[in-house]
Amino acid sequence: MTEKIILASGSPFRKAMLVNAGIDVEAVPADVDERALEAPLQHSGVSPEDVALVLAEAKATEVSERRPGALVLGCDQTLSLGDEVFHKPADMEGARRHLLALSGKTHQLNSAAVLVRDGKVLWRHVGIASMTMRKLDPGLIGRHLARVGAKALASVGAYQIEGEGIQLFEKIEGDHFTIVGLPLLPLLAELRTLGAIDG
């Protein structure tokens, strides 16, 4: 017997990963102000991994309060370059600045997943991927953004490795699922442990 999982997110990528893995999932986007939740954490010494966990837990808990008895999955991803945490760019100029800042450097993607039932946290996990970007010429960045358009605004790094963004990298350490925004293999293991999916 499998249990329906409530995904506290509107991300089509996360939902597709779960559906493709054979999970019965319903997307119920959380109603949380991520930037307001994150603001007090910015100068408190909390790691980017923990920021992702706090946000994922807040989303799962908020949806859990609206869906009694349901197993709710909250997710969040932060991109960190040293101590700096990046957010999705607001516009193409922001995307250009992101890519210029990441050019020639190694950054980290921190993908958090939290399972909650009736407001109680059952499991937390952060998957980490290390991403080394090639040294990019500003002209190449401009041409790349012109080709990919608004897709660049859909990810924290202003790139999508499942598309043309893969050309920006020279080295990637970490699994594909974590990079796209959900540490899927550890999640599936926990769902089996909880008896939510056939194991």
C-alpha positions as CSV (number, residue, x, y, z in Angstrom):
1,M,0.0,0.0,0.0
2,T,1.2,3.5,-0.8
3,E,0.3,6.7,0.8
4,K,-0.4,10.0,-1.0
5,I,2.4,12.5,-0.3
6,I,1.4,16.2,-0.1
7,L,4.2,18.3,-1.7
8,A,4.2,21.7,-0.1
9,S,5.5,23.3,-3.3
10,G,4.4,24.6,-6.6
11,S,7.6,23.4,-8.3
12,P,6.8,21.5,-11.4
13,F,10.4,20.0,-11.3
14,R,9.9,18.5,-7.8
15,K,6.5,17.2,-8.6
16,A,7.7,15.6,-11.8
17,M,10.6,13.9,-10.0
18,L,8.2,12.3,-7.5
19,V,5.6,11.3,-10.2
20,N,8.4,9.8,-12.3
21,A,9.6,7.8,-9.2
22,G,6.1,6.3,-8.9
23,I,5.0,8.4,-5.9
24,D,1.3,9.3,-5.5
25,V,1.7,13.1,-5.0
26,E,-0.5,16.1,-4.7
27,A,1.0,19.6,-4.9
28,V,-0.3,22.1,-2.3
29,P,1.9,25.2,-2.4
30,A,2.7,26.6,1.0
31,D,1.7,30.1,2.0
32,V,4.9,31.3,3.7
33,D,6.9,34.5,3.2
34,E,10.4,32.9,2.6
35,R,12.3,36.2,2.7
36,A,10.6,37.3,5.9
37,L,11.5,33.9,7.5
38,E,15.1,34.1,6.2
39,A,15.8,37.7,7.3
40,P,16.5,37.0,11.0
41,L,18.8,34.2,10.0
42,Q,21.0,36.2,7.7
43,H,23.4,37.6,10.3
44,S,23.0,34.9,12.9
45,G,25.7,32.6,11.7
46,V,23.2,30.0,10.5
47,S,24.6,28.0,7.6
48,P,23.1,28.0,4.1
49,E,22.2,24.3,4.7
50,D,20.3,25.2,7.8
51,V,18.5,28.1,6.1
52,A,17.2,25.6,3.5
53,L,16.1,23.3,6.3
54,V,14.3,26.1,8.2
55,L,12.4,27.1,5.0
56,A,11.5,23.6,4.0
57,E,10.2,22.9,7.5
58,A,8.2,26.1,7.5
59,K,6.5,25.1,4.2
60,A,5.8,21.5,5.3
61,T,4.4,22.7,8.7
62,E,2.1,25.3,7.2
63,V,0.6,22.9,4.7
64,S,0.4,20.2,7.4
65,E,-1.8,22.5,9.5
66,R,-4.3,22.6,6.6
67,R,-4.1,18.9,5.8
68,P,-4.6,16.9,9.1
69,G,-3.2,13.4,9.0
70,A,-1.4,13.9,5.7
71,L,2.3,13.2,5.2
72,V,3.6,16.5,3.9
73,L,7.0,17.1,2.2
74,G,8.5,20.5,2.4
75,C,11.5,21.4,0.2
76,D,13.8,24.3,-0.3
77,Q,17.1,25.0,-2.0
78,T,19.8,27.5,-1.3
79,L,22.8,28.4,-3.4
80,S,25.8,29.4,-1.4
81,L,29.1,30.9,-2.6
82,G,31.2,31.1,0.6
83,D,29.0,32.9,3.1
84,E,26.8,34.5,0.5
85,V,23.4,33.0,-0.2
86,F,21.8,33.6,-3.6
87,H,18.1,33.8,-4.5
88,K,16.3,33.5,-7.8
89,P,17.1,36.5,-9.9
90,A,14.2,39.0,-10.2
91,D,15.1,40.0,-13.8
92,M,17.7,39.3,-16.6
93,E,20.1,41.9,-15.1
94,G,20.0,40.0,-11.9
95,A,20.6,36.7,-13.8
96,R,23.6,38.4,-15.5
97,R,25.0,39.5,-12.1
98,H,24.5,35.9,-10.7
99,L,26.5,34.3,-13.5
100,L,29.3,36.9,-13.3
101,A,29.6,36.3,-9.6
102,L,29.6,32.5,-10.0
103,S,32.0,32.5,-13.0
104,G,35.2,30.6,-12.4
105,K,34.2,29.6,-8.9
106,T,32.8,26.6,-7.0
107,H,29.4,27.1,-5.3
108,Q,27.2,24.8,-3.3
109,L,23.6,23.8,-3.9
110,N,21.9,22.8,-0.6
111,S,18.6,20.9,-1.2
112,A,16.5,20.4,1.9
113,A,13.6,18.0,2.4
114,V,11.5,17.7,5.5
115,L,8.6,15.3,6.2
116,V,5.9,16.5,8.6
117,R,2.6,14.9,9.8
118,D,0.1,16.9,12.0
119,G,2.7,19.6,12.6
120,K,5.4,17.1,13.9
121,V,8.7,16.8,12.0
122,L,9.4,13.2,11.2
123,W,12.6,13.6,9.1
124,R,15.0,16.2,7.9
125,H,17.7,16.0,5.3
126,V,20.0,18.3,3.2
127,G,21.6,17.0,0.0
128,I,24.6,19.0,-1.1
129,A,26.1,19.4,-4.6
130,S,29.3,21.2,-5.4
131,M,29.2,23.1,-8.8
132,T,32.3,24.5,-10.5
133,M,31.5,27.0,-13.2
134,R,33.9,27.7,-16.1
135,K,35.4,31.1,-16.3
136,L,32.8,32.9,-18.4
137,D,33.3,35.8,-20.7
138,P,30.7,38.6,-20.1
139,G,29.8,38.4,-23.8
140,L,29.1,34.7,-23.5
141,I,26.9,35.3,-20.5
142,G,24.9,37.9,-22.5
143,R,24.5,35.5,-25.4
144,H,23.6,32.6,-23.2
145,L,20.9,34.6,-21.4
146,A,19.5,35.9,-24.7
147,R,19.1,32.3,-25.9
148,V,17.6,30.8,-22.7
149,G,15.4,33.8,-21.8
150,A,13.1,33.7,-18.8
151,K,14.2,30.1,-18.0
152,A,17.2,31.7,-16.3
153,L,14.9,33.3,-13.7
154,A,13.5,29.9,-12.6
155,S,16.6,28.8,-10.7
156,V,18.6,30.3,-7.8
157,G,21.8,30.2,-9.9
158,A,20.2,31.6,-13.1
159,Y,21.1,28.4,-14.9
160,Q,19.3,25.0,-15.5
161,I,21.7,22.1,-15.9
162,E,19.0,20.0,-17.5
163,G,19.1,22.5,-20.4
164,E,21.8,24.7,-22.0
165,G,23.0,25.7,-18.5
166,I,25.1,22.5,-18.4
167,Q,27.5,24.2,-20.8
168,L,28.5,26.7,-18.1
169,F,30.2,24.1,-16.0
170,E,33.5,22.3,-15.9
171,K,32.9,20.1,-12.8
172,I,29.8,18.9,-10.8
173,E,29.9,16.8,-7.7
174,G,26.6,15.6,-6.4
175,D,23.6,13.8,-7.7
176,H,21.2,15.1,-10.4
177,F,18.2,15.1,-8.1
178,T,19.8,17.3,-5.4
179,I,20.9,19.7,-8.1
180,V,17.4,20.0,-9.5
181,G,16.1,20.6,-6.0
182,L,15.1,17.4,-4.2
183,P,17.4,14.8,-2.5
184,L,15.3,12.0,-4.0
185,L,17.2,8.9,-3.0
186,P,17.4,9.7,0.8
187,L,13.7,10.7,0.6
188,L,12.6,7.5,-1.0
189,A,14.6,5.5,1.7
190,E,12.8,7.4,4.4
191,L,9.3,6.9,2.8
192,R,10.1,3.2,2.7
193,T,11.1,3.3,6.4
194,L,7.9,5.1,7.3
195,G,5.8,2.5,5.3
196,A,4.5,5.3,3.1
197,I,5.7,3.5,-0.1
198,D,6.2,-0.2,-0.9
199,G,9.7,-1.2,0.1
